[in-house]
């Protein structure tokens, strides 16, 4: 087993894994037509280095030469270039036609999921391939992010998970996360297909 930084060569595999980590929200954001899909976007974005969906923002666990688990993190001290790279990847794939509805959906989602505070490291996109679940890989990834949070001087890990993702919720609770709140989408958010999320926190 190797825990390493992701590379552009991992894009195809990681796109499938990341989609499974928050399928409803990601579909609401990025599924725009039969040809412009969330999976297509992720495969494209993950070949680029920077931004929320860039490969450099992801850690992977590799087994038998293939990534089988992935996770990412971010905090409130990221440079403006990080957010610009995320926007650029969306514009590159979807062009101007779908940029406005994606930004509108993103704004609605920002009212549901919690942005990290000064003491927080936010965890996202965490997923393990189905064939390798219940083998401790998720724990290994979380321990990696615990150490990263400590290195950055952050005192908490936070994350949001869709209320229907019972398997993920059970894992996070077993790891020690506590439920802080549940956020429901607005009427507009529900019409966009955004799901309710549970906000979890782990004090370090």
Secondary structure by P-SEA (a helix, b strand, c coil): cccccccccaaaaaaaaaaaacaaaaaacccccccccaaaaaaaaaaccccccccccbbbbbcccccccccccccccccaaaaaaaaaaaaaacccccaaaaaaaaaaaaaccccccccbbbbccccccccccccaaaaaaaaaaaaaaaaaccccccccccccaaaaaaaaaaacccccccccccaaaaaabbbbbbbbbbcc
